Amino acid sequence: MAAPPDKPIDLAPLKIWIAAQKDVHSLSADFTQTRSLRTLRSPLKSQGRLWFKAPDWFRWELGDPPKTIILGTPGGVTIIQPDKRRAERKPAAAPGSTGGAEALGMIRFPGGGSFEEFQRLVQVLAITATGSTCHLEMLPRDASARRLSAIKLDFDTHTGHWISFEIVTREGSSILNEFSNVEINPKIGKGIFEFDLAGYKINDEQN
């Protein structure tokens, strides 16, 4: 007797979340990052801060004072290590691709687009909903995501707020970001996405 087909995934919460992202023009939040690596006995925790401005501007700061700063612009990503006076410029990754960003605990999700665009860029593995909280497991369809086993995102379907997201590799390591003090559509000056690299050693992959 043939096995019954798998129950289709209910994509309704995802459609609601994607629709809510269209009203998010800017965002700021604090986050706690927990890195669990197979080579470490205990997870490593760091505090961070995030700013985002549609469509392609963001700033991640990890540590206090920041040990790593990641600036995203329409032209690419700059990874800055202030204590080492080093910076690395990378070309912009395609929306939905990892571009190696999983190593930094962050990823560029296709926000503000259509549900059809999301499905084209991302494979949905599972969705579970409890009240207004939804747990989404997915993988970018980009080939660079082959070393990942899942990206897990928890969000509020009513507000569109990200609660947490976790990147899990096939080797068993993971990076979990848990958000707090989320503010939707704050005024963010352009200067937050700039950084003076005078005197820094720069590895530029954009050229």
N, C-alpha and C positions, 0 to 999 in steps of 0.2 A: 504494500500500500504506500502510495506516495506521501511524503511529508507535507503537511499543510503549508501554504505560502506564508512568508513572514508578514506580520501585520504592518501595513504602511505607516510611515512616520507622519505624525500630525504636524504639519508645518504652519498651522495657524499662528502659534505664538511668535514664530520667526517672522512671519509676514507683518505682524503688529509691530515688532521691534524695528524692522527695516523701515516701515512707514514713519515711525517716531523719529528715526535718525534724520529724516529730511528737515525736521525743525531744529536740529542741532547745528548751529552756526559756529559756536565756540564752546570750549569746555575747560575747566580746571579741576584738579583733584589731587589729594594726597594718596599715597599707596604704600603698602608694606609688601616687599618682595621677599619670598622664601625660596632659596635655591637648595634643592635636594639632589646631590650628586653621588654616584656610586662610590666615588673615591673618598667621600667624607663620612665620618661617623654621625655627625649631627648637621642638620640643615643650617644654612647661613641666612640670617635675616638682615634686611636693610630697609631704611625708610626712603621714600622718594616723593617726587612732585611731578605732575604732568600738566602741560598746557596744550590745547589743540585749537586751531582755527581753520575752518573749511576754506578751500578743499584739501590742501596738502601741507599745511604748516603745523608743526608740533615741536614740543621741547620736553624731553625726559631728563630729570635730574635724579641720580641715584646716590644716596649717601648724604650725610650732613656733617661737614660741608661736602658738596658733591664730589665724588671720585670719578664719576662718569656723567657726561652731559651728551645727549643725542639731539641734534637739531635736524628737523626735516623741513625741506622746502620743495616747491615744484621741481627744482632741478636736481635734487638728490639729498643725501643724508651725510651729516658730518658728525663723527664720533670723537669726542674731546675728553682727554684725560688731564685735567688741570694740574694735578700733582706731578705728573711726568712731563708736562709741557709738550704734549704730543697730540696730534689730531689726524684723523683719517677721513678723507672724503670719498663717498661712494655714489655712483649714479643712481637715479631714482629706480626703484623696483616697480614692476608692473603691479597694479592693484590686486590684492589677494595673494601675492607671492611673498615668500619669506625673505628672500634676499640675504639670508644669513642672519636675520634679525633675531631668530629664536635664541641665539647664543647670548643675546642681551636681555632677554625676557620681554621683548616687545614685538609687536607685529602690526603691519598696516592692514586693517580690515577695510573692505569696500563699503564705506558708510555713505549714506545719502543717495545711493543708486537704487535701482529697481530690484525687485525680488528675482526677476529673471536674470539680471546681471549677477546677483549674488550666487545663484545656482550654477551659473556658467563658470564662475571662478572658484567656488567652494563646494566640496562634497560633504553633505550633512550625514553624519554617522548615527546620531541619536538626539532626541529631544525629550525632556521630561519637564513637566510644569507642576508647581505646587503653589496654589494661589496666584499671586502676581509675579512670583519668582520662576524663572525658566532656566534650565540647564541645557546648554547646547554643546554637542561634541561634533567636531568637524575637522576637515583637512583641506588645505588649499590644493587645487588641482595642478598647480605648478610643479614641475619636476624637482625643484629645489627642496620640496617638502618631503622627499622620500625618506629622510632620516627621522621624521616625526611619526609618532603613533597616534597622536590626537592633539587638538587644541580645544580646550574646554572653556566655555564662556558662560557665566551666570549673569543674568540681567533682569531688570524689572520691566515687565511688559507695559505697565501703566505709564511710567515716566520715561522709559528708554535708557535709564541709568545702567551703566556697567557696574556690577557688584564685584566680580573677580574674573580673571582669566588665567588659565594655566597651560603651559606648553610642555608636552611630554614627549621625550625621544624614545626611539626603539631600544636604546641602550639602558633605559630605566631611569634616566635623570629627568628632573622636572623643575620648572620655574613658575611659581604661583605669585600673581599680583592681586592683592585685595585692596579695593578702593574705599576711600572715605572722604568726607567733606566735598562731595561732588557738587559742582556749580555749573549749571547749564546756561549757556549764552552770556557769560560775563564779558565785559569789555577788556580786551587784551591788546596792549600796544605792540606795534611791530618790533620794537626793540627786544622783546622777550625772545624772539627767534634769531637774534644776532649775537655774535660772540667775537671779541677782539682776539685774533690769533697771532698778533705781532709777537715775535720771539719764539713761536712754536715750531717744532719739527713736524712738517705736514707730508703725509703720504696721500697723494691725489690720484685716485682711480677714475676720476671723471674725465680726464684728458685722454 
